[in-house]
Amino acid sequence: MPNPEKLSTRKKITNYLINILLLIVSLCVTVVIVEITLPLLKIRNIEEAVYQVRRPTVQGIYGAYHPQLGYTLQKNLYNVRLFYPKQLDYTLDTNSYGFRGQDWDLSSNRKNIVILGDSFAFGWGVQWEQTVGEIIEKELQKKDPAYQVINLAMPGWDMDTIIRSFELYKDIIKPVAVIYVFCPNDLLCGIKKISATEYDIKYHPKPDDEKSFQAMVARQQPGYWSWDKFFRRSYVKAYHARVLRRLFDKRIGASLSTDKAPAGFDFSPPIDTPSVSTLDEEHKQFALYCLNRLRHDAGDAHLYVIDTSDKSILHLKDKPDNRRWVLREFSERNKNNVSFIDFESFVRKTPDGRKFYLDYDDHWSAAGHAVAASMLLKKITS
């Protein structure tokens, strides 16, 4: 005869396992329903989050390892299209150095102006002729055809790599002017102090860096599939990041918060220029070191520094610790060969300031590039 106790225990275990299985199936069905339903609802907050992980990143898809700079783009690309429905659609060419644009004319009669920076200066999201560098070149060539603007910018580069790129190519370019398009996240690189006044900004490649970079590029290709990539690009993940985490994580909630702008404006107004930037000392000193190094490397060439800002900063009230005030402070100390252009203050004063940025993106729109070029040209031609 079967033991009644054993039968009862077995039945309890079976019921328990069935309940767990039903719970798992229910969760899976819920996830599928959410994944199908959310795209139909077109919730802007969710759509932006999905865009951020699904948008084509040019350095991820077309990146090439570089032993001094970490990476550039593949050389001699032609008419490559970067596309995301209703948000991103632009093409690019690269030259024999792996930078955006045509090959450089390095003949001695050229008057070269160098554009430095990250994805803003690179022209993420806009056509080549709409970029700040190309607009400046076309205007200056009306007065003197010898002018040439060389774009040394690269998406994802931080301040240390931006300085290294200029030091690597300055002797063959011999610029008459240098334009640094500063983005607030340029200061997010690892800060390696080697003395009281110096920092190590060299790239120290590890033995497997090139292999790791190539593996990253392989994972970014449109045809690559993995469960991790699928999950990160899902609407469920976006819902978790933009809704659930915001509800239960105060830090995330604070980072996504915005301050109310005055009636008729997209962003809060700029504050009066502070006498001294209150940015934390570590980042301030590193920024000043890099800027001074760039000024020294530029030699007789005038240095123009323009800030970009981004919507995450612009949606908050302006503060004395805003990173652009370090740029202004630096230019005030070096008036003879440095000029600062305050793009963020201009945007904050403009009623429809959002037009200077792409819709789901923080990068400059064609209108943003146009007004930045106009502000720079005013300084250059004066």
C-alpha positions as CSV (number, residue, x, y, z in Angstrom):
1,M,0.0,0.0,0.0
2,P,1.3,3.5,-0.9
3,N,2.2,5.6,2.1
4,P,-0.4,8.4,2.4
5,E,2.1,10.8,3.8
6,K,4.5,10.3,0.9
7,L,1.6,10.7,-1.6
8,S,0.5,13.9,0.1
9,T,4.1,15.3,0.1
10,R,4.5,14.4,-3.6
11,K,1.2,16.1,-4.4
12,K,2.3,19.2,-2.6
13,I,5.6,19.3,-4.5
14,T,3.8,18.7,-7.8
15,N,1.3,21.5,-7.1
16,Y,4.2,23.8,-6.1
17,L,6.1,23.1,-9.3
18,I,3.0,23.6,-11.4
19,N,2.3,27.0,-9.7
20,I,5.9,28.1,-10.4
21,L,5.6,27.0,-14.0
22,L,2.3,28.9,-14.3
23,L,3.9,32.0,-12.8
24,I,6.8,31.8,-15.3
25,V,4.4,31.3,-18.2
26,S,2.3,34.2,-17.0
27,L,5.3,36.5,-16.7
28,C,6.5,35.5,-20.2
29,V,3.0,36.2,-21.6
30,T,3.0,39.6,-19.8
31,V,6.4,40.5,-21.2
32,V,5.3,39.5,-24.8
33,I,2.1,41.6,-24.4
34,V,4.1,44.6,-23.1
35,E,6.7,44.2,-25.9
36,I,3.9,44.2,-28.5
37,T,1.7,46.9,-27.0
38,L,4.2,49.6,-26.0
39,P,5.4,50.3,-29.6
40,L,1.7,50.9,-30.6
41,L,1.2,53.4,-27.8
42,K,4.0,55.7,-29.0
43,I,4.9,57.0,-25.5
44,R,7.7,59.5,-26.1
45,N,9.6,58.7,-22.9
46,I,9.8,55.0,-23.9
47,E,10.4,55.7,-27.5
48,E,13.4,57.9,-26.6
49,A,14.9,55.1,-24.4
50,V,14.5,52.6,-27.2
51,Y,16.1,55.0,-29.7
52,Q,19.1,55.5,-27.5
53,V,20.0,51.8,-27.6
54,R,18.8,51.0,-31.2
55,R,20.2,54.0,-33.0
56,P,23.2,53.2,-35.3
57,T,26.4,54.4,-33.6
58,V,28.9,55.1,-36.4
59,Q,32.0,54.3,-34.3
60,G,30.4,51.0,-33.2
61,I,29.5,49.8,-36.7
62,Y,32.4,51.3,-38.7
63,G,35.1,51.8,-36.0
64,A,38.7,50.9,-36.6
65,Y,41.3,50.3,-33.8
66,H,44.0,52.9,-33.6
67,P,47.2,52.3,-31.5
68,Q,47.5,56.0,-30.3
69,L,43.9,57.1,-30.2
70,G,42.0,54.0,-29.3
71,Y,39.9,54.1,-32.4
72,T,39.0,56.2,-35.5
73,L,36.6,55.1,-38.3
74,Q,37.4,52.7,-41.1
75,K,39.3,54.5,-43.9
76,N,37.9,55.5,-47.3
77,L,34.2,54.8,-46.5
78,Y,31.9,56.2,-49.2
79,N,28.2,57.3,-48.8
80,V,27.6,55.2,-45.7
81,R,24.0,55.7,-44.5
82,L,23.1,55.9,-40.8
83,F,19.3,55.5,-40.4
84,Y,16.7,55.2,-37.7
85,P,13.0,55.7,-38.7
86,K,11.8,59.3,-38.4
87,Q,14.8,60.3,-36.2
88,L,18.1,59.8,-37.9
89,D,19.1,59.7,-41.6
90,Y,22.5,61.0,-42.8
91,T,25.4,59.7,-44.8
92,L,29.1,60.0,-44.4
93,D,32.4,59.5,-46.2
94,T,35.8,59.0,-44.5
95,N,39.2,59.9,-45.7
96,S,42.5,58.0,-45.8
97,Y,43.1,58.9,-42.1
98,G,39.8,57.5,-40.9
99,F,38.1,60.9,-40.2
100,R,34.9,62.2,-41.7
101,G,35.2,64.2,-44.9
102,Q,37.4,64.2,-47.9
103,D,41.2,63.7,-48.0
104,W,43.1,66.7,-46.6
105,D,45.0,69.0,-49.0
106,L,48.3,69.4,-47.1
107,S,49.9,71.7,-49.7
108,S,51.9,74.6,-48.3
109,N,49.5,77.3,-49.6
110,R,46.6,76.1,-47.5
111,K,45.2,78.0,-44.5
112,N,44.1,75.1,-42.3
113,I,41.6,75.4,-39.5
114,V,41.2,72.3,-37.3
115,I,37.9,71.2,-35.7
116,L,38.3,69.1,-32.5
117,G,35.7,67.4,-30.4
118,D,33.4,64.4,-30.2
119,S,30.1,63.6,-31.9
120,F,28.8,67.2,-31.9
121,A,31.8,68.5,-33.9
122,F,31.8,65.3,-36.0
123,G,28.3,66.2,-37.1
124,W,26.3,63.3,-35.7
125,G,22.9,63.2,-37.4
126,V,23.4,65.8,-40.1
127,Q,24.8,65.8,-43.6
128,W,28.4,66.8,-44.2
129,E,27.6,70.2,-45.8
130,Q,25.4,71.0,-42.7
131,T,28.2,70.6,-40.2
132,V,29.7,73.5,-38.4
133,G,33.1,73.0,-40.0
134,E,31.8,72.8,-43.6
135,I,29.7,76.0,-43.1
136,I,32.7,77.8,-41.8
137,E,34.9,76.6,-44.6
138,K,32.5,77.7,-47.3
139,E,32.1,81.1,-45.8
140,L,35.8,81.7,-45.4
141,Q,36.6,80.5,-48.9
142,K,34.4,83.3,-50.3
143,K,37.1,85.7,-49.1
144,D,40.1,83.4,-49.6
145,P,40.0,80.0,-51.4
146,A,43.1,78.9,-49.5
147,Y,41.1,78.2,-46.3
148,Q,40.4,74.5,-45.5
149,V,38.6,73.2,-42.4
150,I,39.9,69.8,-41.3
151,N,37.6,67.8,-39.0
152,L,39.5,65.7,-36.4
153,A,36.4,65.0,-34.3
154,M,35.2,61.5,-33.4
155,P,32.0,60.3,-31.6
156,G,32.7,59.0,-28.1
157,W,36.1,60.6,-27.6
158,D,36.8,62.3,-24.3
159,M,39.0,65.3,-23.6
160,D,42.2,63.3,-23.3
161,T,41.8,61.6,-26.7
162,I,40.7,64.9,-28.3
163,I,44.0,66.5,-27.2
164,R,46.0,63.5,-28.3
165,S,44.4,63.6,-31.8
166,F,45.6,67.2,-32.2
167,E,49.1,66.4,-31.0
168,L,49.3,63.5,-33.4
169,Y,48.4,65.5,-36.5
170,K,49.2,69.2,-35.8
171,D,52.7,69.1,-37.4
172,I,51.3,67.9,-40.8
173,I,48.3,70.1,-40.7
174,K,50.0,73.3,-39.4
175,P,46.7,75.1,-38.5
176,V,46.2,78.8,-38.5
177,A,43.3,78.4,-36.1
178,V,41.9,75.6,-33.8
179,I,38.3,75.2,-32.9
180,Y,37.4,73.0,-29.9
181,V,33.7,72.0,-29.7
182,F,33.5,71.2,-26.0
183,C,30.8,68.8,-24.8
184,P,30.1,68.4,-21.1
185,N,30.7,64.7,-21.2
186,D,34.3,65.3,-22.5
187,L,35.3,65.3,-18.8
188,L,34.0,61.8,-18.1
189,C,37.3,60.2,-19.0
190,G,39.5,58.6,-16.3
191,I,41.6,61.3,-14.7
192,K,45.2,60.0,-14.0
193,K,47.2,62.6,-12.1
194,I,51.0,62.0,-12.2
195,S,52.1,65.1,-10.3
196,A,50.7,68.2,-8.6
197,T,50.3,69.9,-12.0
198,E,50.3,67.2,-14.6
199,Y,48.0,64.4,-15.9
200,D,48.7,61.4,-18.0
201,I,46.5,61.6,-21.1
202,K,48.4,59.0,-23.2
203,Y,46.6,55.9,-24.4
204,H,48.2,52.8,-22.9
205,P,47.0,49.9,-24.9
206,K,46.7,46.5,-23.3
207,P,47.7,43.4,-25.2
208,D,44.1,42.4,-26.0
209,D,42.7,45.9,-26.7
210,E,42.6,45.6,-30.5
211,K,41.0,42.2,-30.3
212,S,38.4,43.5,-27.7
213,F,37.6,46.5,-30.0
214,Q,37.1,44.3,-33.0
215,A,34.8,42.0,-31.0
216,M,32.8,45.1,-29.9
217,V,32.5,46.2,-33.6
218,A,31.3,42.6,-34.5
219,R,28.6,42.8,-31.8
220,Q,27.4,46.2,-33.2
221,Q,26.7,44.8,-36.7
222,P,23.1,44.8,-37.7
223,G,23.2,41.0,-38.3
224,Y,24.6,40.1,-34.9
225,W,22.1,38.6,-32.5
226,S,22.3,37.6,-28.8
227,W,19.8,37.4,-25.9
228,D,21.7,40.3,-24.2
229,K,21.4,42.5,-27.3
230,F,17.7,41.6,-27.7
231,F,16.9,42.4,-24.1
232,R,18.9,45.7,-24.1
233,R,17.0,46.9,-27.2
234,S,13.6,45.8,-26.0
235,Y,10.6,47.9,-25.0
236,V,10.4,46.0,-21.7
237,K,13.9,47.1,-20.8
238,A,13.0,50.7,-21.8
239,Y,9.9,50.6,-19.6
240,H,12.0,49.3,-16.7
241,A,14.6,52.1,-17.2
242,R,12.3,55.0,-17.7
243,V,9.2,54.1,-15.6
244,L,9.9,51.4,-13.0
245,R,13.4,52.6,-11.9
246,R,12.2,56.1,-11.8
247,L,9.5,55.1,-9.3
248,F,11.7,53.0,-7.0
249,D,15.1,54.6,-7.4
250,K,15.4,58.2,-6.1
251,R,18.8,58.7,-7.8
252,I,17.4,57.7,-11.2
253,G,14.3,59.8,-10.6
254,A,16.4,62.9,-9.8
255,S,18.6,62.4,-12.9
256,L,15.5,62.4,-15.1
257,S,13.8,65.3,-13.5
258,T,13.5,68.7,-15.2
259,D,13.0,72.3,-14.0
260,K,10.1,74.4,-15.4
261,A,11.1,76.9,-18.0
262,P,9.5,80.4,-18.3
263,A,6.4,80.7,-20.4
264,G,7.3,80.7,-24.1
265,F,10.8,79.2,-23.6
266,D,12.0,75.6,-23.8
267,F,14.8,76.0,-21.2
268,S,15.5,78.1,-18.1
269,P,17.4,81.4,-18.6
270,P,21.2,81.6,-18.1
271,I,22.5,83.0,-14.9
272,D,24.8,86.0,-14.8
273,T,28.4,84.9,-15.5
274,P,29.9,83.8,-12.2
275,S,33.3,85.4,-11.3
276,V,34.7,81.9,-10.6
277,S,33.4,78.5,-11.7
278,T,32.3,76.3,-8.8
279,L,32.9,73.0,-10.7
280,D,34.5,70.4,-8.4
281,E,38.2,70.9,-8.1
282,E,39.2,67.6,-9.7
283,H,37.4,68.1,-13.0
284,K,38.2,71.8,-13.0
285,Q,41.9,71.3,-12.7
286,F,41.9,68.5,-15.3
287,A,40.0,70.7,-17.8
288,L,42.3,73.6,-17.3
289,Y,45.4,71.3,-17.7
290,C,44.0,70.0,-21.0
291,L,43.0,73.4,-22.3
292,N,46.4,74.9,-21.5
293,R,48.1,71.9,-23.2
294,L,45.9,72.5,-26.2
295,R,46.7,76.2,-26.2
296,H,50.4,75.5,-26.0
297,D,50.2,72.9,-28.8
298,A,48.3,75.4,-31.0
299,G,51.4,77.7,-31.0
300,D,50.6,80.8,-33.0
301,A,47.2,79.5,-34.0
302,H,44.2,81.2,-32.2
303,L,42.1,78.8,-30.1
304,Y,38.3,79.1,-30.2
305,V,36.4,77.1,-27.7
306,I,32.6,76.7,-28.1
307,D,30.4,74.8,-25.7
308,T,27.6,72.5,-26.9
309,S,25.6,71.7,-23.8
310,D,22.9,69.0,-24.1
311,K,19.2,68.8,-23.3
312,S,19.7,66.9,-20.0
313,I,21.6,70.0,-18.7
314,L,19.4,72.6,-20.4
315,H,16.3,71.2,-18.9
316,L,17.7,72.1,-15.5
317,K,18.3,75.6,-14.0
318,D,21.7,77.1,-14.9
319,K,24.3,76.9,-12.1
320,P,27.7,78.2,-11.3
321,D,29.2,74.7,-11.5
322,N,28.2,74.4,-15.1
323,R,31.3,73.2,-17.0
324,R,31.1,76.0,-19.6
325,W,32.1,78.5,-16.9
326,V,35.5,76.8,-16.7
327,L,35.9,77.5,-20.4
328,R,35.0,81.2,-19.9
329,E,37.4,81.4,-17.0
330,F,40.2,79.9,-19.1
331,S,39.6,82.3,-22.0
332,E,39.6,85.3,-19.7
333,R,43.0,84.3,-18.5
334,N,44.3,83.9,-22.1
335,K,42.5,86.7,-24.0
336,N,45.3,87.2,-26.5
337,N,45.0,83.7,-28.1
338,V,41.8,82.1,-26.8
339,S,38.2,83.0,-27.5
340,F,35.2,81.4,-25.8
341,I,31.8,81.2,-27.5
342,D,28.9,80.7,-25.0
343,F,26.5,78.6,-27.1
344,E,24.4,77.4,-24.1
345,S,23.6,80.9,-22.9
346,F,22.4,81.7,-26.4
347,V,20.1,78.6,-26.5
348,R,18.7,79.4,-23.0
349,K,17.8,82.9,-24.2
350,T,16.1,81.6,-27.4
351,P,12.3,80.9,-27.0
352,D,12.3,77.8,-29.2
353,G,15.8,76.6,-28.2
354,R,14.9,72.9,-28.8
355,K,15.2,73.5,-32.5
356,F,19.0,73.5,-32.2
357,Y,19.0,69.9,-31.2
358,L,17.7,66.7,-32.8
359,D,14.4,65.4,-31.6
360,Y,15.3,62.2,-29.6
361,D,19.0,63.1,-29.5
362,D,21.1,65.5,-27.6
363,H,23.2,66.4,-30.7
364,W,23.0,69.6,-32.7
365,S,20.4,69.7,-35.5
366,A,21.3,71.4,-38.8
367,A,19.9,74.6,-37.1
368,G,22.3,74.1,-34.2
369,H,25.3,73.7,-36.5
370,A,24.3,76.7,-38.5
371,V,24.0,79.0,-35.4
372,A,27.3,77.7,-33.9
373,A,29.1,78.3,-37.2
374,S,27.6,81.9,-37.3
375,M,28.9,82.6,-33.7
376,L,32.3,81.2,-34.5
377,L,32.6,83.1,-37.8
378,K,31.7,86.3,-36.0
379,K,34.7,85.8,-33.7
380,I,37.1,84.5,-36.5
381,T,36.4,87.3,-38.9
382,S,36.6,90.0,-36.2
